[in-house]
Amino acid sequence: MKSLERLLKDEAATIELGEDLALALKKGDCVGLSGDLGAGKSTFARAFLRAMADDEGLEVPSPTFTVVQSYELRIPVAHFDLYRLADASELDELGFDEALAEGICLVEWPEKAAEALPAERIMLSFTHEGEGRRVRITGPDAAFERIARSLAIRAFLSDAGYPHAGRRHLSGDASVRAYERIHDGEPAKIMMDAARHKPGPILQDGKYYQQLAHIAEDVVPFVAISELLRQRGFAAPAIYARDLDLGLLLIEDLGAEGILDAEGRPVVERYSEAVRLLGRLHAAPPERDIAVADGIVHHIPDFDRTAIKIETSLLIDWYLPWKRGRPASHAERSEYFAIWDRLIDSLGSTEKNLLLRDFHSPNILWRAERDGLDRIGIIDFQDAMIGPTAYDVASLVQDARVTIDRELADRLMGTYIAERKASGSFDETAFLRDWHIMAAQRNCKLAGIWVRLKERDGKPGYMKHMPRTFGYLQHALTHEVLTPLRDWCIKAGILASESAN
């Protein structure tokens, strides 16, 4: 168990602590709130619940007489007050175990039932000190690290000139990054919390997955690519404050409206402008080295053979065993990777430029009040590389989270090709071949990622994208250059043979 102490000089500081911990706690956390009457327990609990609800007016009645109040919030929270509890065994009747399994439990007067509460709980002990309070926070290592991280973000905001900014959860994603919306005047701001990646298991050549796939391991690439895009006139977030070592960036809020309609369907005009942006981006000469700070230069990596193959390995390492209940044989693996080696060889002379890597609906914002391409806001580009320009076009035209029908896909392809031809010479035939290869590569990767998120990370919700992914893959495999990969997928049982359809 680790611990720290904080002096809360007034009620506002206690409220801030409640907001900070609302961004740190997760399902399964039990938080004991200990202290004399008036020491700040209820003030903290009220602030925590309002922050979790993102509602300053949320009614938070004292559970002194009801013993427990439950709140269906972003994470469900049960607020217990055990002051009047006669016996610790009564916790069972109050549904404590069920509440903890489904969410977070805040427990005032935990000493009334200490033996019935989880031993691995977080404790906040409040004591009066002068006009304020002192709080001692104790918790198991993993929970303590989350709390310490949230408090470090508060310190970062204070150092950046926003000591009393309101903080609200915005989103997390499939990676380790998390985002908060920061309220402290205009313009609106986003906190990007991206701690340095922890090394994973060594897979090849003494390197782990992030190194092999050139996945950003800190925030330096984000800062560099944002600067590059903004210099070229594209709408990437401005960066107001940064701590490169901690992995904290205070960035511009480009808005919340995306390129989908209210029913989650693609808006043609918005997708068309997004693909035009790619045409403009790919027509400019690529840049390799971007200065980020004194002595720090980001070198944009290549989407090289190693990166392409380590991503396609996700299909054979994760999807295939899940699909048919047994891993690939040595012969299947050898043939699969030999096919990809030949496909990569065919890309040797292809056009290469900056790839934003995940240019699709979750990472594209629509700014209706702007003009032209400035209406397209770009986020989540820290994994950018130099590689076949067709990759980003495939990423958008075969949006992983949205079904793009064939009519719209053809329209987007036509818009991109017209934009490129208007900017100078452009080999349409080579581009279309490369597009099919990159689309196949991306969908092989995604099929493995969806299973990995389900099996390893406990996130089964992404599996809903699997049918779409395979629909896209089947279309990608219609190009003759991909016939060997299509035949391999049929033989491995990943795709049905044409005669079976």
SULVEN-V256976 format. One record per residue. N is the residue number from 1. SS is DSSP state (alpha for helix, beta for strand, coil for the rest). PSI is psi in whole degrees, 0 to 359 (999 if undefined). Layout:
BEGIN
n: (N/N)
ss: (SS/SS)
psi: (PSI/PSI)
END
This chain:
BEGIN
n: (1/2/3/4/5/6/7/8/9/10/11/12/13/14/15/16/17/18/19/20/21/22/23/24/25/26/27/28/29/30/31/32/33/34/35/36/37/38/39/40/41/42/43/44/45/46/47/48/49/50/51/52/53/54/55/56/57/58/59/60/61/62/63/64/65/66/67/68/69/70/71/72/73/74/75/76/77/78/79/80/81/82/83/84/85/86/87/88/89/90/91/92/93/94/95/96/97/98/99/100/101/102/103/104/105/106/107/108/109/110/111/112/113/114/115/116/117/118/119/120/121/122/123/124/125/126/127/128/129/130/131/132/133/134/135/136/137/138/139/140/141/142/143/144/145/146/147/148/149/150/151/152/153/154/155/156/157/158/159/160/161/162/163/164/165/166/167/168/169/170/171/172/173/174/175/176/177/178/179/180/181/182/183/184/185/186/187/188/189/190/191/192/193/194/195/196/197/198/199/200/201/202/203/204/205/206/207/208/209/210/211/212/213/214/215/216/217/218/219/220/221/222/223/224/225/226/227/228/229/230/231/232/233/234/235/236/237/238/239/240/241/242/243/244/245/246/247/248/249/250/251/252/253/254/255/256/257/258/259/260/261/262/263/264/265/266/267/268/269/270/271/272/273/274/275/276/277/278/279/280/281/282/283/284/285/286/287/288/289/290/291/292/293/294/295/296/297/298/299/300/301/302/303/304/305/306/307/308/309/310/311/312/313/314/315/316/317/318/319/320/321/322/323/324/325/326/327/328/329/330/331/332/333/334/335/336/337/338/339/340/341/342/343/344/345/346/347/348/349/350/351/352/353/354/355/356/357/358/359/360/361/362/363/364/365/366/367/368/369/370/371/372/373/374/375/376/377/378/379/380/381/382/383/384/385/386/387/388/389/390/391/392/393/394/395/396/397/398/399/400/401/402/403/404/405/406/407/408/409/410/411/412/413/414/415/416/417/418/419/420/421/422/423/424/425/426/427/428/429/430/431/432/433/434/435/436/437/438/439/440/441/442/443/444/445/446/447/448/449/450/451/452/453/454/455/456/457/458/459/460/461/462/463/464/465/466/467/468/469/470/471/472/473/474/475/476/477/478/479/480/481/482/483/484/485/486/487/488/489/490/491/492/493/494/495/496/497/498/499/500/501)
ss: (coil/beta/beta/beta/beta/beta/beta/beta/coil/coil/alpha/alpha/alpha/alpha/alpha/alpha/alpha/alpha/alpha/alpha/alpha/alpha/coil/coil/coil/coil/coil/coil/coil/beta/beta/beta/beta/beta/coil/coil/coil/coil/coil/coil/alpha/alpha/alpha/alpha/alpha/alpha/alpha/alpha/alpha/alpha/alpha/alpha/alpha/coil/coil/coil/coil/coil/coil/coil/coil/coil/coil/coil/coil/coil/coil/beta/beta/beta/beta/coil/coil/coil/coil/coil/beta/beta/beta/beta/beta/coil/coil/coil/coil/coil/coil/coil/coil/alpha/alpha/alpha/alpha/coil/coil/alpha/alpha/alpha/alpha/alpha/alpha/alpha/coil/beta/beta/beta/beta/beta/coil/alpha/alpha/alpha/alpha/alpha/alpha/alpha/coil/coil/coil/coil/coil/beta/beta/beta/beta/beta/beta/beta/beta/coil/coil/beta/beta/beta/beta/beta/beta/beta/beta/coil/alpha/alpha/alpha/alpha/alpha/alpha/alpha/alpha/alpha/alpha/alpha/alpha/alpha/alpha/alpha/alpha/alpha/alpha/alpha/coil/coil/coil/coil/coil/coil/beta/beta/beta/beta/beta/beta/beta/coil/coil/coil/coil/coil/beta/beta/beta/beta/beta/beta/coil/coil/coil/coil/coil/beta/beta/beta/beta/beta/coil/coil/coil/coil/coil/coil/coil/coil/coil/coil/beta/coil/coil/beta/coil/alpha/alpha/alpha/alpha/alpha/coil/coil/coil/coil/coil/coil/alpha/alpha/alpha/alpha/alpha/alpha/alpha/alpha/alpha/alpha/alpha/alpha/coil/coil/coil/beta/beta/coil/coil/beta/beta/beta/beta/beta/coil/coil/coil/coil/beta/beta/beta/beta/beta/coil/coil/coil/coil/coil/coil/coil/beta/coil/coil/coil/coil/coil/beta/coil/alpha/alpha/alpha/alpha/alpha/alpha/alpha/alpha/alpha/alpha/alpha/alpha/alpha/alpha/alpha/alpha/coil/coil/coil/coil/coil/beta/beta/beta/beta/beta/coil/coil/beta/beta/beta/beta/coil/coil/beta/coil/coil/alpha/alpha/alpha/alpha/alpha/alpha/alpha/alpha/alpha/alpha/alpha/alpha/alpha/alpha/alpha/alpha/alpha/alpha/alpha/alpha/coil/coil/coil/coil/coil/alpha/alpha/alpha/alpha/alpha/alpha/alpha/alpha/alpha/alpha/alpha/alpha/alpha/alpha/alpha/alpha/alpha/coil/coil/coil/coil/coil/beta/beta/beta/beta/coil/coil/coil/coil/coil/alpha/alpha/alpha/beta/beta/beta/coil/coil/coil/coil/coil/alpha/alpha/alpha/alpha/beta/beta/beta/coil/coil/coil/coil/coil/coil/beta/beta/beta/beta/coil/alpha/alpha/alpha/alpha/alpha/alpha/alpha/alpha/coil/coil/coil/coil/coil/coil/coil/coil/alpha/alpha/alpha/alpha/alpha/alpha/alpha/alpha/alpha/alpha/alpha/alpha/alpha/alpha/alpha/alpha/alpha/alpha/coil/coil/coil/coil/alpha/alpha/alpha/alpha/alpha/alpha/alpha/alpha/alpha/alpha/alpha/alpha/alpha/alpha/alpha/alpha/alpha/alpha/alpha/alpha/alpha/alpha/alpha/alpha/alpha/alpha/alpha/alpha/coil/coil/coil/coil/alpha/alpha/alpha/alpha/alpha/alpha/alpha/alpha/alpha/alpha/alpha/alpha/alpha/alpha/alpha/alpha/alpha/coil/coil/coil/alpha/alpha/alpha/alpha/alpha/alpha/alpha/alpha/alpha/alpha/alpha/alpha/coil/coil/coil/coil/coil/coil/alpha/alpha/alpha/coil)
psi: (137/161/160/163/147/138/122/102/340/181/325/324/325/321/318/321/319/318/319/319/337/338/356/332/158/174/134/355/129/126/113/133/108/145/164/168/133/8/345/2/311/324/316/312/318/316/319/312/320/323/318/326/346/48/103/339/9/128/125/82/151/133/22/319/326/345/320/138/132/144/124/91/193/315/127/140/133/124/110/141/110/14/321/10/129/325/144/332/341/343/324/317/334/357/33/312/319/319/321/325/332/343/219/141/121/126/107/147/53/337/342/341/40/321/343/352/157/136/325/64/163/137/131/114/116/136/149/141/105/231/356/209/154/135/136/123/123/143/164/158/311/314/321/321/321/317/315/323/316/321/328/325/320/317/320/314/319/314/331/358/14/62/334/27/143/140/130/141/135/302/163/177/192/352/198/359/151/156/146/150/129/126/108/68/193/155/165/149/154/136/123/117/104/81/154/136/139/136/141/191/144/129/325/137/34/16/156/176/312/322/318/322/0/44/135/132/354/189/358/313/323/314/316/312/325/315/317/313/318/322/328/2/12/157/83/158/136/151/117/328/152/148/98/328/317/339/41/130/131/113/167/140/110/5/179/354/131/205/16/157/184/337/7/19/151/136/118/313/320/318/323/318/324/319/330/321/318/319/319/318/318/346/343/151/142/154/146/314/126/122/132/319/175/119/0/116/128/123/115/123/164/145/79/182/316/315/317/316/325/330/317/339/341/328/314/334/329/309/310/312/323/320/314/0/8/151/169/145/166/319/319/317/314/316/318/310/333/322/315/326/318/322/318/321/322/345/3/321/11/161/134/142/189/127/128/345/313/61/86/183/320/340/16/128/151/125/86/333/351/180/149/218/347/349/343/114/139/130/170/57/18/342/19/146/176/122/191/125/336/339/310/326/319/321/322/313/331/65/122/334/2/138/118/113/167/323/313/320/315/322/318/319/317/321/317/312/318/320/318/318/327/340/354/194/144/127/95/320/313/322/315/322/313/325/315/321/314/325/319/317/314/319/329/318/312/320/320/323/317/318/319/319/323/308/316/321/359/35/75/346/333/344/342/341/352/314/319/317/318/332/317/318/317/322/318/324/3/343/141/330/340/10/317/324/321/316/321/317/323/314/326/352/12/321/151/146/154/327/339/347/999)
END
